[in-house]
Amino acid sequence: MRINNFTELLEEVKKQPAKRVVAVNGIDENTIEALQEAVEMGFVKPIITGDKVTILKSCEKLGIDVSAYEIHDAASSREATEKAVELVHEGKADLLMKGMVSTDRFMRALLKKEYSLVPSRGTLTHISMLDNPNYHKLLLFSDAAVLPYPDLKQKILMTNYLICAAHSLGIEKPKVAVIAPTEQIIISIQSCMDGATIAKMAEHGQIEGGLVDGPMALDVAINSKAAELKGFTSPVTGDADCLLFPNIDAANVFYKTNSKLANAEMSGIIVGAKVPVVVSSRGDSRQTKLNSMALASIVSYQASIS
């Protein structure tokens, strides 16, 4: 079944076994409130690391019964992060969710070799999913938060991650647009060259599971009229399921433009580790965190049965 919007995502994830989600230093009301909503929907078993007194005060203020919560007391955000990563390493948690901890500290703990959460030659990347009222379906894109300037090898991995995430949503043959300023193959523009290389690799069967084309300007990827006016034809034009941006500058601006100016529903996860990781921006809403937990849960579930 293809998932077409966040309402369907939340309905679908409720049908799956509940995932043990550990909120890293989840002492703030915003994180706990999103976690509690997921608990009430039945797709999360909650774990929180952080200062126990602060967590209990936040729960009391929100009127939350903590009897269903597993709380691991920690004296600092650093200790809370280490405890959360240890729980995943020991198989005691299925998903990670970043709370009140800096992204740098969180990522350093995630990448520690002793926890074996990231393969030795693995690449972590951020995948966002949005539902924009001006686009006809859900749209996945990468990378708005983790990889600043990915090289070609990383972009190939990112393309595969996007395809796998789309498969988790029931999209059998996702259409992936490799974004650049133009559809022209211009040697002096790296994103154009990378887009052409990735598209050719997909054509030769080196990237499987989706329809991949590039380089492609954003307007052509998501607007069939723009593609028609430019005289550019492709199975991807105007109907992309996934966008691979050339760098974090473009992807992050796209994320925030959609969330703040276009009233789009958003979610975001990190993939490439042993478990999916929910990492929201500090400016993200409780709903975005809930959506992100649902996306992480469904990606994790589909990976476990494939």
Backbone hydrogen bonds in HBPLUS format (Angstrom, degrees):
<---DONOR---> <-ACCEPTOR-->    atom                        ^
c    i                          cat <-CA-CA->   ^        H-A-AA   ^      H-
h    n   atom  resd res      DA  || num        DHA   H-A  angle D-A-AA Bond
n    s   type  num  typ     dist DA aas  dist angle  dist       angle   num
A0003-ILE N   A0169-LEU O   2.83 MM 166  5.37 161.0  1.87 164.6 164.3     1
A0009-LEU N   A0005-ASN O   3.04 MM   4  6.34 148.6  2.14 142.6 152.4     2
A0010-LEU N   A0006-PHE O   2.93 MM   4  6.12 163.2  1.95 151.5 153.7     3
A0011-GLU N   A0007-THR O   3.05 MM   4  6.29 147.2  2.16 141.5 150.9     4
A0012-GLU N   A0008-GLU O   2.86 MM   4  5.98 156.8  1.91 147.8 154.1     5
A0013-VAL N   A0009-LEU O   2.96 MM   4  6.12 160.6  2.00 152.5 157.3     6
A0015-LYS N   A0012-GLU O   3.08 MM   3  5.53 154.5  2.14 110.1 117.7     7
A0016-GLN N   A0013-VAL O   3.22 MM   3  5.44 160.3  2.26 106.4 112.4     8
A0019-LYS N   A0043-PHE O   3.08 MM  24  6.17 164.4  2.11 128.3 123.3     9
A0045-LYS N   A0019-LYS O   2.74 MM  26  5.79 158.5  1.79 143.7 142.4    10
A0094-ASP N   A0020-ARG O   2.76 MM  74  5.03 152.5  1.83 136.0 145.5    11
A0095-LEU N   A0020-ARG O   3.11 MM  75  6.34 150.7  2.19 153.8 150.7    12
A0021-VAL N   A0045-LYS O   2.99 MM  24  6.08 145.3  2.12 142.4 153.2    13
A0047-ILE N   A0021-VAL O   2.85 MM  26  5.84 140.8  2.01 167.6 157.5    14
A0022-VAL N   A0095-LEU O   3.03 MM  73  6.35 170.8  2.04 154.9 154.2    15
A0097-MET N   A0022-VAL O   2.95 MM  75  6.01 144.7  2.08 159.2 150.4    16
A0023-ALA N   A0047-ILE O   2.76 MM  24  6.17 160.6  1.80 158.0 155.8    17
A0049-THR N   A0023-ALA O   3.13 MM  26  6.38 167.2  2.14 163.9 161.8    18
A0024-VAL N   A0097-MET O   2.72 MM  73  5.94 163.0  1.74 164.3 170.4    19
A0099-GLY N   A0024-VAL O   2.89 MM  75  5.10 130.7  2.14 137.3 142.7    20
A0025-ASN N   A0049-THR O   2.92 MM  24  4.98 111.1  2.41 113.6 131.5    21
A0027-ILE N   A0025-ASN O   2.86 MM   2  5.59 139.8  2.03 102.2  91.0    22
A0100-MET N   A0025-ASN O   3.03 MM  75  5.43 158.4  2.07 135.0 132.6    23
A0026-GLY N   A0049-THR O   3.13 MM  23  6.29 124.1  2.45 156.5 170.1    24
A0032-ILE N   A0028-ASP O   3.13 MM   4  6.35 172.4  2.13 156.3 158.7    25
A0033-GLU N   A0029-GLU O   2.79 MM   4  5.75 157.3  1.84 148.7 155.0    26
A0034-ALA N   A0030-ASN O   3.19 MM   4  6.35 158.5  2.24 142.0 147.1    27
A0035-LEU N   A0031-THR O   2.93 MM   4  6.15 158.3  1.97 149.7 156.5    28
A0036-GLN N   A0032-ILE O   2.81 MM   4  5.98 157.2  1.86 149.1 155.1    29
A0037-GLU N   A0033-GLU O   3.05 MM   4  6.28 152.4  2.13 143.6 150.4    30
A0038-ALA N   A0034-ALA O   3.15 MM   4  6.44 154.1  2.22 145.3 151.7    31
A0039-VAL N   A0035-LEU O   2.94 MM   4  6.26 147.5  2.05 144.7 154.7    32
A0040-GLU N   A0036-GLN O   2.87 MM   4  6.16 160.1  1.91 152.8 157.0    33
A0041-MET N   A0037-GLU O   2.99 MM   4  6.23 137.0  2.18 137.7 149.3    34
A0042-GLY N   A0038-ALA O   3.06 MM   4  6.30 117.2  2.47 132.4 147.6    35
A0043-PHE N   A0038-ALA O   3.32 MM   5  6.02 147.9  2.43 160.9 158.7    36
A0042-GLY N   A0039-VAL O   2.97 MM   3  5.04 143.7  2.10  99.3 110.8    37
A0070-GLU N   A0046-PRO O   3.16 MM  24  6.42 159.7  2.20 140.7 147.0    38
A0048-ILE N   A0070-GLU O   2.87 MM  22  6.33 158.5  1.92 158.1 163.1    39
A0072-HIS N   A0048-ILE O   2.80 MM  24  6.19 165.2  1.82 162.0 166.6    40
A0050-GLY N   A0072-HIS O   3.06 MM  22  6.49 150.5  2.15 163.2 162.9    41
A0074-ALA N   A0050-GLY O   2.92 MM  24  4.57 135.0  2.13 104.4 109.2    42
A0055-ILE N   A0051-ASP O   3.00 MM   4  6.27 161.4  2.03 156.1 162.1    43
A0056-LEU N   A0052-LYS O   2.89 MM   4  6.07 164.7  1.92 154.2 157.6    44
A0057-LYS N   A0053-VAL O   3.00 MM   4  6.20 153.2  2.07 145.0 152.5    45
A0058-SER N   A0054-THR O   2.94 MM   4  6.19 158.3  1.99 150.4 155.8    46
A0059-CYS N   A0055-ILE O   2.94 MM   4  6.19 159.1  1.99 150.4 156.4    47
A0060-GLU N   A0056-LEU O   2.88 MM   4  6.03 155.3  1.95 144.3 151.4    48
A0061-LYS N   A0057-LYS O   2.96 MM   4  6.15 156.8  2.01 147.0 152.9    49
A0062-LEU N   A0058-SER O   3.08 MM   4  6.30 142.8  2.23 140.2 149.9    50
A0063-GLY N   A0059-CYS O   2.94 MM   4  6.03 108.3  2.46 135.6 153.2    51
A0064-ILE N   A0059-CYS O   2.82 MM   5  4.96 174.7  1.83 149.0 148.3    52
A0063-GLY N   A0060-GLU O   3.10 MM   3  4.95 151.7  2.18  96.9 105.6    53
A0069-TYR N   A0066-VAL O   2.90 MM   3  5.08 158.7  1.94 110.9 117.9    54
A0080-ALA N   A0076-SER O   2.93 MM   4  6.16 156.8  1.99 147.2 154.5    55
A0081-THR N   A0077-SER O   2.94 MM   4  6.06 148.4  2.04 139.7 147.3    56
A0082-GLU N   A0078-ARG O   3.04 MM   4  6.33 163.7  2.07 151.3 155.2    57
A0083-LYS N   A0079-GLU O   2.98 MM   4  6.15 162.3  2.01 150.9 155.4    58
A0084-ALA N   A0080-ALA O   3.11 MM   4  6.24 155.8  2.17 141.3 147.4    59
A0085-VAL N   A0081-THR O   3.05 MM   4  6.29 165.5  2.07 155.1 158.4    60
A0086-GLU N   A0082-GLU O   2.96 MM   4  6.12 154.8  2.02 147.1 154.6    61
A0087-LEU N   A0083-LYS O   3.06 MM   4  6.31 148.9  2.16 144.0 151.4    62
A0088-VAL N   A0084-ALA O   3.29 MM   4  6.70 152.4  2.37 146.5 152.5    63
A0089-HIS N   A0085-VAL O   2.96 MM   4  6.21 163.7  1.98 151.3 156.4    64
A0090-GLU N   A0086-GLU O   2.87 MM   4  6.06 147.3  1.97 148.8 157.2    65
A0092-LYS N   A0087-LEU O   2.73 MM   5  4.98 153.1  1.80 169.2 161.4    66
A0091-GLY N   A0088-VAL O   3.00 MM   3  5.06 160.0  2.04 106.7 112.4    67
A0278-VAL N   A0096-LEU O   2.75 MM 182  6.09 171.8  1.76 153.1 154.1    68
A0098-LYS N   A0278-VAL O   2.86 MM 180  6.18 168.7  1.88 177.6 173.9    69
A0101-VAL N   A0099-GLY O   2.99 MM   2  5.74 132.5  2.22 105.4  91.4    70
A0106-PHE N   A0102-SER O   2.98 MM   4  6.18 165.6  2.00 154.6 159.3    71
A0107-MET N   A0103-THR O   2.82 MM   4  5.95 163.1  1.85 153.7 157.6    72
A0108-ARG N   A0104-ASP O   2.99 MM   4  6.17 154.6  2.06 147.3 154.2    73
A0109-ALA N   A0105-ARG O   3.16 MM   4  6.42 160.8  2.20 150.3 154.1    74
A0110-LEU N   A0106-PHE O   3.07 MM   4  6.28 157.1  2.12 146.5 153.3    75
A0111-LEU N   A0107-MET O   3.00 MM   4  6.14 144.1  2.13 145.5 153.8    76
A0112-LYS N   A0109-ALA O   3.28 MM   3  5.35 159.9  2.32 103.3 109.2    77
A0115-TYR N   A0112-LYS O   3.20 MM   3  5.88 156.4  2.26 116.2 122.4    78
A0116-SER N   A0113-LYS O   3.10 MM   3  5.29 145.7  2.22 106.1 115.9    79
A0274-LYS N   A0117-LEU O   2.58 MM 157  4.84 128.8  1.83 139.9 154.5    80
A0122-GLY N   A0119-PRO O   2.85 MM   3  4.65 164.3  1.88 110.9 112.8    81
A0125-THR N   A0271-VAL O   3.09 MM 146  5.65 159.3  2.13 153.8 159.0    82
A0271-VAL N   A0125-THR O   2.90 MM 146  5.65 162.7  1.93 167.9 169.3    83
A0127-ILE N   A0269-ILE O   2.79 MM 142  5.48 166.0  1.81 166.8 171.7    84
A0269-ILE N   A0127-ILE O   2.94 MM 142  5.48 161.3  1.98 152.4 157.1    85
A0128-SER N   A0141-PHE O   2.86 MM  13  5.33 171.3  1.87 163.4 165.2    86
A0141-PHE N   A0128-SER O   2.87 MM  13  5.33 152.5  1.95 145.5 150.1    87
A0129-MET N   A0267-SER O   3.01 MM 138  5.25 157.3  2.06 130.1 134.0    88
A0267-SER N   A0129-MET O   2.92 MM 138  5.25 115.6  2.35 149.2 161.7    89
A0130-LEU N   A0139-LEU O   2.91 MM   9  5.39 157.4  1.96 147.0 153.9    90
A0139-LEU N   A0130-LEU O   3.02 MM   9  5.39 157.6  2.07 152.7 158.9    91
A0131-ASP N   A0265-GLU O   2.89 MM 134  5.12 150.9  1.98 145.0 150.8    92
A0265-GLU N   A0131-ASP O   3.17 MM 134  5.12 154.2  2.24 136.6 132.7    93
A0135-TYR N   A0132-ASN O   2.92 MM   3  5.42 168.7  1.93 126.1 126.9    94
A0140-LEU N   A0241-ASP O   2.91 MM 101  6.21 173.9  1.92 157.7 157.6    95
A0243-LEU N   A0140-LEU O   2.81 MM 103  6.29 143.8  1.94 143.9 155.7    96
A0142-SER N   A0243-LEU O   3.13 MM 101  6.62 143.5  2.27 160.2 171.1    97
A0245-PHE N   A0142-SER O   2.88 MM 103  6.04 162.7  1.91 169.7 170.5    98
A0248-ILE N   A0148-PRO O   2.85 MM 100  4.75 166.0  1.87 144.7 145.0    99
A0155-LYS N   A0151-ASP O   2.91 MM   4  6.19 153.0  1.99 152.9 161.6   100
A0156-ILE N   A0152-LEU O   2.97 MM   4  6.26 147.9  2.07 150.9 158.9   101
A0157-LEU N   A0153-LYS O   3.19 MM   4  6.54 158.4  2.24 145.7 150.6   102
A0158-MET N   A0154-GLN O   2.83 MM   4  6.08 157.9  1.88 149.4 156.4   103
A0159-THR N   A0155-LYS O   2.88 MM   4  6.06 149.6  1.97 142.4 149.9   104
A0160-ASN N   A0156-ILE O   3.14 MM   4  6.47 156.0  2.21 145.0 150.7   105
A0161-TYR N   A0157-LEU O   2.89 MM   4  6.23 154.2  1.96 151.2 159.0   106
A0162-LEU N   A0158-MET O   2.91 MM   4  6.15 158.8  1.95 150.1 155.3   107
A0163-ILE N   A0159-THR O   3.05 MM   4  6.31 158.1  2.10 147.5 153.2   108
A0164-CYS N   A0160-ASN O   2.96 MM   4  6.20 160.2  2.00 149.5 154.8   109
A0165-ALA N   A0161-TYR O   2.91 MM   4  6.14 159.7  1.95 151.6 157.0   110
A0166-ALA N   A0162-LEU O   2.94 MM   4  6.15 155.6  2.00 147.2 154.0   111
A0167-HIS N   A0163-ILE O   2.92 MM   4  6.20 151.5  2.01 147.1 155.1   112
A0168-SER N   A0164-CYS O   3.08 MM   4  6.41 146.5  2.20 143.3 151.8   113
A0169-LEU N   A0166-ALA O   3.01 MM   3  5.18 139.0  2.18 101.1 113.0   114
A0171-ILE N   A0166-ALA O   3.11 MM   5  5.45 160.8  2.14 146.3 142.0   115
A0170-GLY N   A0167-HIS O   2.90 MM   3  5.08 160.2  1.94 112.0 115.6   116
A0211-LEU N   A0174-PRO O   2.83 MM  37  6.14 154.8  1.90 145.7 154.3   117
A0241-ASP N   A0175-LYS O   2.82 MM  66  5.08 155.9  1.87 135.7 144.0   118
A0242-CYS N   A0175-LYS O   2.97 MM  67  6.18 154.6  2.03 159.0 156.0   119
A0176-VAL N   A0211-LEU O   2.70 MM  35  5.99 166.4  1.71 159.2 164.0   120
A0213-ASP N   A0176-VAL O   2.98 MM  37  6.40 158.9  2.02 168.4 174.7   121
A0177-ALA N   A0242-CYS O   2.92 MM  65  6.25 166.7  1.93 154.6 155.1   122
A0244-LEU N   A0177-ALA O   2.94 MM  67  6.24 167.4  1.95 159.5 160.9   123
A0178-VAL N   A0213-ASP O   2.94 MM  35  6.21 164.3  1.96 155.7 159.5   124
A0216-MET N   A0178-VAL O   2.99 MM  38  5.96 133.4  2.21 152.7 158.1   125
A0179-ILE N   A0244-LEU O   2.87 MM  65  5.78 151.2  1.95 144.1 153.7   126
A0180-ALA N   A0216-MET O   2.99 MM  36  5.46 148.1  2.10 123.1 127.3   127
A0189-ILE N   A0186-ILE O   3.05 MM   3  5.61 162.7  2.08 118.9 124.5   128
A0192-CYS N   A0189-ILE O   3.08 MM   3  5.50 130.2  2.34 108.0 120.5   129
A0193-MET N   A0189-ILE O   3.27 MM   4  6.66 156.4  2.32 151.1 157.7   130
A0194-ASP N   A0190-GLN O   2.83 MM   4  6.07 164.4  1.86 159.8 164.3   131
A0195-GLY N   A0191-SER O   2.96 MM   4  5.93 155.1  2.02 135.6 142.9   132
A0196-ALA N   A0192-CYS O   3.06 MM   4  6.25 157.1  2.11 144.8 150.3   133
A0197-THR N   A0193-MET O   3.00 MM   4  6.21 157.5  2.05 146.5 152.8   134
A0198-ILE N   A0194-ASP O   2.92 MM   4  6.10 168.9  1.93 156.9 159.3   135
A0199-ALA N   A0195-GLY O   3.03 MM   4  6.11 160.5  2.07 145.0 150.8   136
A0200-LYS N   A0196-ALA O   3.00 MM   4  6.14 154.1  2.07 142.9 150.0   137
A0201-MET N   A0197-THR O   2.93 MM   4  6.18 154.8  1.99 149.6 156.7   138
A0202-ALA N   A0198-ILE O   3.03 MM   4  6.28 155.0  2.09 146.9 153.1   139
A0203-GLU N   A0199-ALA O   2.96 MM   4  6.22 152.2  2.04 143.5 151.6   140
A0204-HIS N   A0200-LYS O   2.99 MM   4  6.26 141.4  2.15 143.4 153.3   141
A0206-GLN N   A0201-MET O   2.79 MM   5  5.05 150.9  1.88 160.6 152.3   142
A0205-GLY N   A0202-ALA O   3.08 MM   3  5.06 161.5  2.11 104.5 109.1   143
A0221-ALA N   A0217-ALA O   3.12 MM   4  6.41 152.2  2.20 151.0 159.4   144
A0222-ILE N   A0218-LEU O   3.18 MM   4  6.41 149.2  2.28 153.8 159.7   145
A0223-ASN N   A0219-ASP O   2.89 MM   4  5.50 124.5  2.21 141.7 152.3   146
A0238-GLY N   A0220-VAL O   2.92 MM  18  6.03 138.8  2.09 140.2 153.1   147
A0240-ALA N   A0221-ALA O   3.40 MM  19  5.78 160.4  2.44 164.6 164.0   148
A0227-ALA N   A0223-ASN O   3.21 MM   4  6.59 156.5  2.27 147.8 154.4   149
A0228-GLU N   A0224-SER O   2.90 MM   4  6.13 152.0  1.98 144.8 152.6   150
A0229-LEU N   A0225-LYS O   2.92 MM   4  6.17 161.3  1.95 151.8 156.2   151
A0230-LYS N   A0226-ALA O   3.01 MM   4  6.19 145.9  2.13 142.9 152.0   152
A0231-GLY N   A0227-ALA O   2.95 MM   4  6.02 113.1  2.41 133.7 150.1   153
A0232-PHE N   A0227-ALA O   2.91 MM   5  5.14 160.5  1.95 154.0 153.9   154
A0231-GLY N   A0228-GLU O   3.08 MM   3  4.97 146.0  2.20  96.2 106.7   155
A0239-ASP N   A0236-VAL O   3.01 MM   3  5.49 159.7  2.05 138.7 140.2   156
A0251-ALA N   A0247-ASN O   3.23 MM   4  6.46 173.3  2.24 153.2 155.2   157
A0252-ASN N   A0248-ILE O   2.82 MM   4  5.59 161.9  1.86 143.6 149.1   158
A0253-VAL N   A0249-ASP O   3.20 MM   4  6.23 161.0  2.24 142.9 148.2   159
A0254-PHE N   A0250-ALA O   3.01 MM   4  6.16 155.0  2.07 144.5 152.0   160
A0255-TYR N   A0251-ALA O   2.90 MM   4  6.15 155.1  1.96 146.2 152.7   161
A0256-LYS N   A0252-ASN O   3.02 MM   4  6.27 170.3  2.03 153.1 154.3   162
A0257-THR N   A0253-VAL O   2.85 MM   4  5.88 151.2  1.93 147.7 156.1   163
A0258-ASN N   A0254-PHE O   3.08 MM   4  6.15 162.0  2.11 145.7 150.2   164
A0259-SER N   A0255-TYR O   2.99 MM   4  6.22 161.8  2.02 150.1 155.6   165
A0260-LYS N   A0256-LYS O   2.91 MM   4  5.70 159.6  1.96 139.9 145.7   166
A0261-LEU N   A0257-THR O   2.94 MM   4  5.31 150.4  2.02 132.0 140.9   167
A0262-ALA N   A0257-THR O   3.24 MM   5  6.64 133.4  2.47 146.3 155.8   168
A0264-ALA N   A0258-ASN O   3.06 MM   6  5.46 166.8  2.07 147.7 145.5   169
A0270-ILE N   A0277-VAL O   2.65 MM   7  4.89 155.2  1.71 143.7 152.6   170
A0277-VAL N   A0270-ILE O   3.01 MM   7  4.89 157.9  2.06 142.8 147.7   171
A0284-ASP N   A0281-SER O   2.95 MM   3  5.17 166.3  1.97 113.5 117.1   172
A0289-LYS N   A0285-SER O   3.19 MM   4  6.57 153.2  2.27 145.3 152.0   173
A0290-LEU N   A0286-ARG O   2.96 MM   4  6.28 153.3  2.03 148.2 156.0   174
A0291-ASN N   A0287-GLN O   2.81 MM   4  6.06 164.6  1.83 153.1 157.3   175
A0292-SER N   A0288-THR O   2.88 MM   4  6.04 150.0  1.97 142.1 150.7   176
A0293-MET N   A0289-LYS O   2.97 MM   4  6.24 153.7  2.04 146.2 152.3   177
A0294-ALA N   A0290-LEU O   3.05 MM   4  6.34 155.9  2.11 149.5 156.1   178
A0295-LEU N   A0291-ASN O   2.91 MM   4  6.21 156.2  1.96 148.6 155.0   179
A0296-ALA N   A0292-SER O   2.88 MM   4  6.08 166.4  1.90 151.5 155.3   180
A0297-SER N   A0293-MET O   2.90 MM   4  6.02 154.4  1.97 143.5 150.9   181
A0298-ILE N   A0294-ALA O   3.03 MM   4  6.24 159.7  2.07 149.6 153.9   182
A0299-VAL N   A0295-LEU O   2.99 MM   4  6.14 159.9  2.03 152.2 157.9   183
A0300-SER N   A0296-ALA O   2.91 MM   4  6.00 160.2  1.95 146.6 152.5   184
A0301-TYR N   A0297-SER O   2.88 MM   4  6.03 156.3  1.94 144.6 151.6   185
A0302-GLN N   A0298-ILE O   2.99 MM   4  6.07 168.0  2.01 145.7 149.0   186
A0303-ALA N   A0299-VAL O   3.03 MM   4  6.14 151.3  2.12 142.6 150.6   187
A0304-SER N   A0300-SER O   3.03 MM   4  6.23 144.6  2.16 141.7 151.0   188
A0304-SER N   A0301-TYR O   3.10 MM   3  5.13 121.0  2.47  94.2 109.0   189
A0305-ILE N   A0301-TYR O   3.23 MM   4  6.55 134.1  2.45 144.9 156.1   190
A0306-SER N   A0302-GLN O   3.13 MM   4  6.08 121.6  2.49 138.2 151.4   191
